[in-house]
Amino acid sequence: MDPSQRTLYDETHAGHMDVLKVSQVSSLIASVLDDPRFQDIWVRGEVTNFKCHTKGHCYFSLGERDDHSVATLQCVMWRTDAMRLGFSPRDGMDVLAMGSIGHYAPQGKYQLYVKELRLAGEGEKHLMVERWKKELEAEGHFDPAKKRPLPQFPLRVGVVTSGTGAVLQDIRNVISRRYPLEIVLSPAAVQGEAAVREVTEALARIDGKTDVIIIARGGGSFEDLFPFNDPRVVRAISSCRTPVVSAIGHEVDVTLADFAADVRAPTPSAAAELVVPDRAVLIENLLANKAQLAGSLLSRLERAADLLGHLRERMAPRRLERRIAEKKEDLAVADDLLEKVMSARLERERLQVSSMRSSIEARNPYSILSRGYCIPRAKGRIVKTVLEISKGERMELQLQDGNCEVTVEEKHEREV
């Protein structure tokens, strides 16, 4: 068949079938790829041919090898998503990519439009946390209706953290400066394989023995903070009878423990500020209330005096001579009574302010030092019983005006 006959044959037979345009084929492919199964999916593979355009867009492929073949998926990550990358992708990396499959009509190919890219090991843990979050939320551990308010004036604050880290000292410093009270430490590892077990046990030990609990640790990587995403820790926080304040990592770090706590603080120091009031502010408010009350009473006195003067001016001496004496006597009695009432009120308010100030001072554990008492410490902790020290042990005594060190020569126990 010569070329002219072949052309005529093709055109003749084409008239008996549907002939699609290229754009129609592209539309059909795009409609197939709109399947929900291709949207917001996670894909694992090896990065190959990674390149970043000058405009910030990233282009690469995800590959998977087996003994017989190589599967490759073209990927693109737009600049706005690439800016959030926490690492620099390189060829050969094992990664998890999240995105949607789409059809790129100009080149007639499908590709994965990537929104998130994570290293495979860490990415799997992120997926695990997302799964845990959904499960725990369904169990009601994050329910806002279960959140409890913190006590306004606590007497004891519990702390679950490492006994040797800087976090504990930061909390102690803030509380001693703002509102000195008793701090009860329930120590636990806050990183590593033992952290989950020790944190849950520490919460169980201290629950119900203080007015509020701070669970805290310093900043760290996602891996460092991972124990505080564990469902066992979350359930332990959620089941506490005592209100819990979480201070895990820095402000940008968020763990599932934060969702379960009654209050989340951005840092351990901020948690300490949340659980206790500032006594300087309390005293300032008391003084302001006292001044406001005194001003209010003085205003009432002035208004009463003005009313008295106005009534006196309205009296006509000739017509009310007999009543003047009576009114003067009544006014004198009323004036005297008002003065007594206001004096008594001022005295009651003064006593109340004095009582509140005494109550605040009485809660200061260091006020007794001026009466000849001292605070003994050994190995950085306060000694409460003779059973905690040994003969020959060095101790530090905190007195009113300084510290001194002593050695235990003898110790004598007595029945309590």
Order of alpha helices (4+ residues) and beta strands (2+ residues): alpha-alpha-beta-beta-beta-alpha-beta-beta-alpha-beta-alpha-beta-alpha-beta-alpha-alpha-beta-alpha-beta-alpha-alpha-alpha-beta-beta-beta-beta
